[in-house]
Amino acid sequence: MRTIKTTTGASITLDGDLLAVMETLYREVTARRELRRSFEDMTSEITHLIDQMDDAERRAYLLESLFLNTVRYENDKLEAYMRKISK
């Protein structure tokens, strides 16, 4: 499997595991800067990673991201509904 690197040199294996990418982003951007990072810092790092991917890899990670975000959205909606009916 192919790997890409963050701007700090951390390797990420491109195996379709979006969580691994997110964990590396957290570690290399957020934790490394002791939670003092900006929107621009994170988007710059994400752009750096995306630029190293080919079209198929970008498509696979976008698909995974949209799927996980849809599940999260559905869960948030369900949680709000459950709170509403329990009152």
N, CA, C and O atoms as a GROMACS GRO file, in nm:
protein
  348
    1MET      N    1   0.083  -0.119   0.000
    1MET     CA    2   0.000   0.000   0.000
    1MET      C    3   0.087   0.125   0.000
    1MET      O    4   0.200   0.127   0.051
    2ARG      N    5   0.032   0.226  -0.058
    2ARG     CA    6   0.102   0.353  -0.070
    2ARG      C    7   0.092   0.434   0.059
    2ARG      O    8  -0.005   0.421   0.134
    3THR      N    9   0.191   0.515   0.084
    3THR     CA   10   0.185   0.605   0.199
    3THR      C   11   0.206   0.749   0.153
    3THR      O   12   0.270   0.776   0.051
    4ILE      N   13   0.150   0.839   0.231
    4ILE     CA   14   0.173   0.982   0.211
    4ILE      C   15   0.228   1.036   0.341
    4ILE      O   16   0.225   0.968   0.443
    5LYS      N   17   0.277   1.158   0.339
    5LYS     CA   18   0.337   1.217   0.459
    5LYS      C   19   0.276   1.352   0.491
    5LYS      O   20   0.238   1.428   0.402
    6THR      N   21   0.267   1.379   0.620
    6THR     CA   22   0.224   1.511   0.666
    6THR      C   23   0.342   1.608   0.648
    6THR      O   24   0.452   1.567   0.614
    7THR      N   25   0.316   1.734   0.672
    7THR     CA   26   0.425   1.833   0.662
    7THR      C   27   0.530   1.812   0.771
    7THR      O   28   0.643   1.861   0.758
    8THR      N   29   0.494   1.741   0.878
    8THR     CA   30   0.589   1.712   0.984
    8THR      C   31   0.664   1.581   0.961
    8THR      O   32   0.753   1.545   1.038
    9GLY      N   33   0.627   1.510   0.853
    9GLY     CA   34   0.696   1.387   0.818
    9GLY      C   35   0.630   1.259   0.864
    9GLY      O   36   0.684   1.151   0.840
   10ALA      N   37   0.517   1.268   0.930
   10ALA     CA   38   0.446   1.147   0.974
   10ALA      C   39   0.385   1.076   0.853
   10ALA      O   40   0.327   1.139   0.765
   11SER      N   41   0.400   0.945   0.849
   11SER     CA   42   0.348   0.865   0.738
   11SER      C   43   0.205   0.822   0.764
   11SER      O   44   0.166   0.792   0.877
   12ILE      N   45   0.126   0.820   0.656
   12ILE     CA   46  -0.011   0.769   0.660
   12ILE      C   47  -0.026   0.669   0.548
   12ILE      O   48  -0.004   0.701   0.431
   13THR      N   49  -0.063   0.547   0.584
   13THR     CA   50  -0.088   0.444   0.483
   13THR      C   51  -0.225   0.466   0.423
   13THR      O   52  -0.324   0.479   0.495
   14LEU      N   53  -0.232   0.468   0.291
   14LEU     CA   54  -0.360   0.488   0.222
   14LEU      C   55  -0.427   0.353   0.201
   14LEU      O   56  -0.416   0.291   0.096
   15ASP      N   57  -0.499   0.311   0.306
   15ASP     CA   58  -0.569   0.183   0.301
   15ASP      C   59  -0.720   0.199   0.317
   15ASP      O   60  -0.791   0.102   0.343
   16GLY      N   61  -0.769   0.324   0.300
   16GLY     CA   62  -0.911   0.350   0.310
   16GLY      C   63  -0.959   0.378   0.451
   16GLY      O   64  -1.078   0.398   0.472
   17ASP      N   65  -0.868   0.381   0.547
   17ASP     CA   66  -0.904   0.404   0.687
   17ASP      C   67  -0.904   0.553   0.718
   17ASP      O   68  -0.801   0.610   0.752
   18LEU      N   69  -1.021   0.616   0.705
   18LEU     CA   70  -1.034   0.759   0.729
   18LEU      C   71  -0.997   0.794   0.873
   18LEU      O   72  -0.938   0.899   0.897
   19LEU      N   73  -1.034   0.708   0.967
   19LEU     CA   74  -1.002   0.735   1.107
   19LEU      C   75  -0.852   0.748   1.129
   19LEU      O   76  -0.809   0.831   1.209
   20ALA      N   77  -0.773   0.669   1.060
   20ALA     CA   78  -0.626   0.678   1.073
   20ALA      C   79  -0.577   0.814   1.025
   20ALA      O   80  -0.487   0.873   1.085
   21VAL      N   81  -0.637   0.865   0.918
   21VAL     CA   82  -0.600   0.998   0.868
   21VAL      C   83  -0.639   1.104   0.970
   21VAL      O   84  -0.561   1.195   0.999
   22MET      N   85  -0.760   1.092   1.025
   22MET     CA   86  -0.807   1.190   1.122
   22MET      C   87  -0.723   1.186   1.250
   22MET      O   88  -0.692   1.291   1.306
   23GLU      N   89  -0.685   1.068   1.295
   23GLU     CA   90  -0.601   1.056   1.414
   23GLU      C   91  -0.464   1.119   1.390
   23GLU      O   92  -0.409   1.185   1.478
   24THR      N   93  -0.409   1.099   1.272
   24THR     CA   94  -0.279   1.159   1.240
   24THR      C   95  -0.291   1.310   1.232
   24THR      O   96  -0.204   1.382   1.281
   25LEU      N   97  -0.398   1.360   1.171
   25LEU     CA   98  -0.420   1.505   1.167
   25LEU      C   99  -0.430   1.562   1.308
   25LEU      O  100  -0.371   1.667   1.337
   26TYR      N  101  -0.502   1.495   1.395
   26TYR     CA  102  -0.513   1.543   1.532
   26TYR      C  103  -0.376   1.547   1.599
   26TYR      O  104  -0.337   1.647   1.659
   27ARG      N  105  -0.304   1.438   1.588
   27ARG     CA  106  -0.172   1.428   1.652
   27ARG      C  107  -0.073   1.530   1.598
   27ARG      O  108  -0.002   1.595   1.674
   28GLU      N  109  -0.069   1.543   1.465
   28GLU     CA  110   0.034   1.626   1.402
   28GLU      C  111  -0.001   1.775   1.394
   28GLU      O  112   0.088   1.858   1.383
   29VAL      N  113  -0.129   1.808   1.400
   29VAL     CA  114  -0.168   1.950   1.392
   29VAL      C  115  -0.217   1.999   1.529
   29VAL      O  116  -0.164   2.096   1.582
   30THR      N  117  -0.316   1.934   1.584
   30THR     CA  118  -0.378   1.982   1.707
   30THR      C  119  -0.292   1.955   1.830
   30THR      O  120  -0.259   2.048   1.904
   31ALA      N  121  -0.257   1.830   1.854
   31ALA     CA  122  -0.181   1.796   1.975
   31ALA      C  123  -0.040   1.855   1.970
   31ALA      O  124   0.008   1.906   2.071
   32ARG      N  125   0.024   1.848   1.857
   32ARG     CA  126   0.161   1.900   1.845
   32ARG      C  127   0.165   2.049   1.879
   32ARG      O  128   0.264   2.098   1.933
   33ARG      N  129   0.059   2.119   1.847
   33ARG     CA  130   0.053   2.264   1.875
   33ARG      C  131  -0.019   2.293   2.006
   33ARG      O  132  -0.058   2.407   2.033
   34GLU      N  133  -0.037   2.189   2.088
   34GLU     CA  134  -0.101   2.200   2.219
   34GLU      C  135  -0.237   2.271   2.210
   34GLU      O  136  -0.267   2.362   2.288
   35LEU      N  137  -0.317   2.227   2.114
   35LEU     CA  138  -0.453   2.274   2.089
   35LEU      C  139  -0.458   2.417   2.033
   35LEU      O  140  -0.567   2.472   2.016
   36ARG      N  141  -0.344   2.477   2.006
   36ARG     CA  142  -0.341   2.612   1.950
   36ARG      C  143  -0.318   2.603   1.799
   36ARG      O  144  -0.208   2.626   1.750
   37ARG      N  145  -0.422   2.569   1.731
   37ARG     CA  146  -0.415   2.563   1.585
   37ARG      C  147  -0.536   2.635   1.530
   37ARG      O  148  -0.637   2.650   1.598
   38SER      N  149  -0.524   2.679   1.407
   38SER     CA  150  -0.633   2.755   1.345
   38SER      C  151  -0.699   2.671   1.236
   38SER      O  152  -0.652   2.564   1.198
   39PHE      N  153  -0.808   2.723   1.188
   39PHE     CA  154  -0.876   2.664   1.072
   39PHE      C  155  -0.778   2.654   0.955
   39PHE      O  156  -0.773   2.553   0.886
   40GLU      N  157  -0.701   2.760   0.936
   40GLU     CA  158  -0.605   2.764   0.825
   40GLU      C  159  -0.496   2.658   0.843
   40GLU      O  160  -0.454   2.596   0.745
   41ASP      N  161  -0.450   2.637   0.966
   41ASP     CA  162  -0.349   2.533   0.992
   41ASP      C  163  -0.401   2.396   0.949
   41ASP      O  164  -0.332   2.320   0.881
   42MET      N  165  -0.524   2.365   0.991
   42MET     CA  166  -0.579   2.233   0.960
   42MET      C  167  -0.609   2.219   0.811
   42MET      O  168  -0.578   2.115   0.752
   43THR      N  169  -0.669   2.320   0.750
   43THR     CA  170  -0.700   2.308   0.607
   43THR      C  171  -0.573   2.301   0.524
   43THR      O  172  -0.571   2.233   0.421
   44SER      N  173  -0.470   2.369   0.566
   44SER     CA  174  -0.342   2.361   0.494
   44SER      C  175  -0.286   2.220   0.500
   44SER      O  176  -0.237   2.168   0.399
   45GLU      N  177  -0.292   2.158   0.616
   45GLU     CA  178  -0.242   2.020   0.630
   45GLU      C  179  -0.327   1.922   0.550
   45GLU      O  180  -0.273   1.833   0.485
   46ILE      N  181  -0.458   1.938   0.555
   46ILE     CA  182  -0.547   1.851   0.477
   46ILE      C  183  -0.519   1.867   0.328
   46ILE      O  184  -0.513   1.768   0.255
   47THR      N  185  -0.502   1.990   0.283
   47THR     CA  186  -0.470   2.016   0.142
   47THR      C  187  -0.339   1.948   0.104
   47THR      O  188  -0.328   1.890  -0.004
   48HIS      N  189  -0.242   1.956   0.192
   48HIS     CA  190  -0.112   1.891   0.168
   48HIS      C  191  -0.130   1.740   0.147
   48HIS      O  192  -0.068   1.680   0.059
   49LEU      N  193  -0.216   1.678   0.230
   49LEU     CA  194  -0.240   1.535   0.216
   49LEU      C  195  -0.316   1.504   0.088
   49LEU      O  196  -0.281   1.410   0.015
   50ILE      N  197  -0.420   1.580   0.059
   50ILE     CA  198  -0.501   1.558  -0.061
   50ILE      C  199  -0.416   1.571  -0.187
   50ILE      O  200  -0.434   1.495  -0.283
   51ASP      N  201  -0.325   1.666  -0.188
   51ASP     CA  202  -0.240   1.687  -0.306
   51ASP      C  203  -0.151   1.567  -0.336
   51ASP      O  204  -0.104   1.552  -0.449
   52GLN      N  205  -0.128   1.482  -0.238
   52GLN     CA  206  -0.046   1.362  -0.259
   52GLN      C  207  -0.126   1.242  -0.306
   52GLN      O  208  -0.069   1.139  -0.343
   53MET      N  209  -0.258   1.254  -0.306
   53MET     CA  210  -0.346   1.142  -0.346
   53MET      C  211  -0.379   1.152  -0.494
   53MET      O  212  -0.386   1.260  -0.552
   54ASP      N  213  -0.401   1.036  -0.554
   54ASP     CA  214  -0.450   1.036  -0.692
   54ASP      C  215  -0.602   1.045  -0.689
   54ASP      O  216  -0.663   1.043  -0.581
   55ASP      N  217  -0.664   1.054  -0.804
   55ASP     CA  218  -0.809   1.072  -0.812
   55ASP      C  219  -0.886   0.959  -0.744
   55ASP      O  220  -0.985   0.985  -0.675
   56ALA      N  221  -0.843   0.834  -0.762
   56ALA     CA  222  -0.914   0.720  -0.702
   56ALA      C  223  -0.904   0.725  -0.550
   56ALA      O  224  -1.002   0.695  -0.481
   57GLU      N  225  -0.789   0.762  -0.498
   57GLU     CA  226  -0.772   0.772  -0.353
   57GLU      C  227  -0.858   0.886  -0.295
   57GLU      O  228  -0.921   0.870  -0.191
   58ARG      N  229  -0.859   0.999  -0.363
   58ARG     CA  230  -0.943   1.110  -0.318
   58ARG      C  231  -1.090   1.070  -0.318
   58ARG      O  232  -1.163   1.101  -0.224
   59ARG      N  233  -1.132   1.000  -0.423
   59ARG     CA  234  -1.271   0.955  -0.432
   59ARG      C  235  -1.306   0.860  -0.318
   59ARG      O  236  -1.413   0.872  -0.257
   60ALA      N  237  -1.217   0.766  -0.288
   60ALA     CA  238  -1.242   0.669  -0.181
   60ALA      C  239  -1.253   0.738  -0.046
   60ALA      O  240  -1.342   0.706   0.034
   61TYR      N  241  -1.164   0.833  -0.020
   61TYR     CA  242  -1.168   0.902   0.110
   61TYR      C  243  -1.286   0.999   0.119
   61TYR      O  244  -1.342   1.017   0.227
   62LEU      N  245  -1.326   1.059   0.009
   62LEU     CA  246  -1.446   1.143   0.009
   62LEU      C  247  -1.569   1.058   0.038
   62LEU      O  248  -1.655   1.098   0.116
   63LEU      N  249  -1.578   0.943  -0.025
   63LEU     CA  250  -1.690   0.853  -0.002
   63LEU      C  251  -1.698   0.814   0.145
   63LEU      O  252  -1.805   0.820   0.205
   64GLU      N  253  -1.585   0.774   0.203
   64GLU     CA  254  -1.581   0.736   0.344
   64GLU      C  255  -1.619   0.853   0.434
   64GLU      O  256  -1.693   0.836   0.531
   65SER      N  257  -1.570   0.971   0.401
   65SER     CA  258  -1.600   1.090   0.480
   65SER      C  259  -1.749   1.124   0.475
   65SER      O  260  -1.810   1.151   0.578
   66LEU      N  261  -1.806   1.122   0.357
   66LEU     CA  262  -1.949   1.151   0.344
   66LEU      C  263  -2.034   1.047   0.417
   66LEU      O  264  -2.133   1.082   0.481
   67PHE      N  265  -1.995   0.922   0.407
   67PHE     CA  266  -2.068   0.816   0.477
   67PHE      C  267  -2.065   0.840   0.628
   67PHE      O  268  -2.169   0.839   0.694
   68LEU      N  269  -1.946   0.861   0.683
   68LEU     CA  270  -1.934   0.881   0.828
   68LEU      C  271  -2.006   1.007   0.874
   68LEU      O  272  -2.067   1.009   0.981
   69ASN      N  273  -1.998   1.112   0.795
   69ASN     CA  274  -2.067   1.235   0.832
   69ASN      C  275  -2.219   1.219   0.823
   69ASN      O  276  -2.291   1.279   0.903
   70THR      N  277  -2.268   1.141   0.730
   70THR     CA  278  -2.411   1.115   0.720
   70THR      C  279  -2.458   1.036   0.842
   70THR      O  280  -2.564   1.067   0.898
   71VAL      N  281  -2.383   0.936   0.882
   71VAL     CA  282  -2.418   0.858   1.001
   71VAL      C  283  -2.418   0.949   1.124
   71VAL      O  284  -2.510   0.942   1.206
   72ARG      N  285  -2.318   1.033   1.136
   72ARG     CA  286  -2.312   1.127   1.250
   72ARG      C  287  -2.432   1.222   1.249
   72ARG      O  288  -2.493   1.247   1.353
   73TYR      N  289  -2.466   1.273   1.132
   73TYR     CA  290  -2.582   1.363   1.117
   73TYR      C  291  -2.709   1.292   1.160
   73TYR      O  292  -2.790   1.348   1.235
   74GLU      N  293  -2.728   1.170   1.112
   74GLU     CA  294  -2.847   1.092   1.148
   74GLU      C  295  -2.853   1.068   1.298
   74GLU      O  296  -2.960   1.079   1.359
   75ASN      N  297  -2.740   1.034   1.357
   75ASN     CA  298  -2.736   1.009   1.501
   75ASN      C  299  -2.767   1.136   1.581
   75ASN      O  300  -2.838   1.130   1.681
   76ASP      N  301  -2.716   1.250   1.537
   76ASP     CA  302  -2.746   1.376   1.603
   76ASP      C  303  -2.895   1.410   1.594
   76ASP      O  304  -2.955   1.454   1.692
   77LYS      N  305  -2.954   1.388   1.477
   77LYS     CA  306  -3.098   1.414   1.459
   77LYS      C  307  -3.180   1.321   1.549
   77LYS      O  308  -3.275   1.364   1.614
   78LEU      N  309  -3.142   1.194   1.554
   78LEU     CA  310  -3.212   1.098   1.637
   78LEU      C  311  -3.199   1.135   1.785
   78LEU      O  312  -3.296   1.126   1.860
   79GLU      N  313  -3.080   1.176   1.827
   79GLU     CA  314  -3.059   1.216   1.966
   79GLU      C  315  -3.147   1.336   2.002
   79GLU      O  316  -3.206   1.339   2.110
   80ALA      N  317  -3.155   1.434   1.914
   80ALA     CA  318  -3.240   1.551   1.939
   80ALA      C  319  -3.386   1.510   1.947
   80ALA      O  320  -3.460   1.559   2.033
   81TYR      N  321  -3.430   1.421   1.861
   81TYR     CA  322  -3.568   1.373   1.863
   81TYR      C  323  -3.597   1.298   1.993
   81TYR      O  324  -3.702   1.318   2.054
   82MET      N  325  -3.505   1.214   2.035
   82MET     CA  326  -3.523   1.137   2.159
   82MET      C  327  -3.531   1.229   2.280
   82MET      O  328  -3.611   1.206   2.371
   83ARG      N  329  -3.450   1.334   2.282
   83ARG     CA  330  -3.456   1.432   2.391
   83ARG      C  331  -3.593   1.501   2.392
   83ARG      O  332  -3.652   1.524   2.498
   84LYS      N  333  -3.641   1.535   2.273
   84LYS     CA  334  -3.768   1.606   2.260
   84LYS      C  335  -3.883   1.521   2.311
   84LYS      O  336  -3.968   1.570   2.385
   85ILE      N  337  -3.888   1.394   2.274
   85ILE     CA  338  -4.001   1.310   2.316
   85ILE      C  339  -3.988   1.265   2.461
   85ILE      O  340  -4.088   1.224   2.520
   86SER      N  341  -3.871   1.272   2.519
   86SER     CA  342  -3.856   1.231   2.660
   86SER      C  343  -3.895   1.341   2.757
   86SER      O  344  -3.905   1.317   2.877
   87LYS      N  345  -3.918   1.463   2.706
   87LYS     CA  346  -3.956   1.575   2.794
   87LYS      C  347  -4.104   1.579   2.819
   87LYS      O  348  -4.151   1.667   2.891
   0.00000   0.00000   0.00000
